[in-house]
Amino acid sequence: MKKPSLESLGLYERTPKICIPLMAKDLAGLSLQLLENRTLPGDLYEWRLDRYEGDIELGLGIYKRAVSLPLLCTLRTKGQGGEIELDPPEYLRRVRELIELSEHFQLIDIELCAGDSAVRELTEAAHERGLLAVVSQHDFADTPPGEEMLRTLVHMKDLGADLPKLAVMPKNPLDVFSLMSASFEAYALLGPVITMSMGEIGRLSRAAGSFTGSCITFGAGARASAPGQLGAAELRQVLDILGRGL
Ligand SMILES: O=C1C[C@@](O)(C(=O)O)C[C@@H](O)[C@@H]1O
């Protein structure tokens, strides 16, 4: 696959792309999940490396042989909903190492909580290697005020994000509308973003990207990677219905 861009990955299209998370612990699990997912309507995969304990290069080789879809590599730390505890220098080192393997994938997740200078360093390194940088932030407790969510997405872009990504937890439907509205405002200012309101109440936001400018939505394959995720096949149906005639 040649150097990816938002255009070449279809991320300016009206209907969001479905990203299926791979949550395997080892090489055998990775092969199995890819096999189980092969009939699902995913547009790209996310490999959640915080769960994985095997050799990463071998895993990337297996991925490339099994599918030709773009791959987002994510090392999700505990505080952000992942399974690995890393102090900031260790996180920086691990993501830098991943970026070195850039020839095998297209997008890399960089957590905003790593701190501005680390994020800037990592987005620059990702760009030098031809990767698209997704800068992400998760709030599992709350939905911040709309202006704050918009500010966060703008700040991510300023730090070099190609795709700013924000996931928040709603307490009621108004919180979901607030996230969707902040997403649309960010899209109008910055171009495509990735946003979601998590949990059961937030599901609407995962299907609403055609209206909110959220260009990627995570749909579960063998295993969900966050609360409230719809299955990839269900998501395809809902997106197709909502996108009809747009
Ligand atoms: O950042 C995200 C979004 C996500 O948390 C979600 O809510 O769908 C799922 C994660 O796997 C991914 O890294």
The ligand as a MOL file (V3000), in Angstrom:
LIG
                    3D

  0  0  0     0  0            999 V3000
M  V30 BEGIN CTAB
M  V30 COUNTS 13 13 0 0 0
M  V30 BEGIN ATOM
M  V30 1 O -9.9520 5.0070 20.8080 0
M  V30 2 C -10.6500 4.0800 20.4870 0
M  V30 3 C -12.0920 4.2150 20.4530 0
M  V30 4 C -12.7380 3.1930 21.3410 0
M  V30 5 O -12.4360 3.5020 22.6700 0
M  V30 6 C -14.2850 3.2710 21.1940 0
M  V30 7 O -14.9060 3.8320 22.0850 0
M  V30 8 O -14.8090 2.7430 20.2220 0
M  V30 9 C -12.2450 1.8180 20.9510 0
M  V30 10 C -10.7400 1.7040 21.0400 0
M  V30 11 O -10.3270 0.4200 20.5980 0
M  V30 12 C -10.0960 2.7470 20.1960 0
M  V30 13 O -8.7040 2.7340 20.4130 0
M  V30 END ATOM
M  V30 BEGIN BOND
M  V30 1 2 1 2
M  V30 2 1 2 3
M  V30 3 1 2 12
M  V30 4 1 3 4
M  V30 5 1 4 5
M  V30 6 1 4 6
M  V30 7 1 4 9
M  V30 8 2 6 7
M  V30 9 1 6 8
M  V30 10 1 9 10
M  V30 11 1 10 11
M  V30 12 1 10 12
M  V30 13 1 12 13
M  V30 END BOND
M  V30 END CTAB
M  END
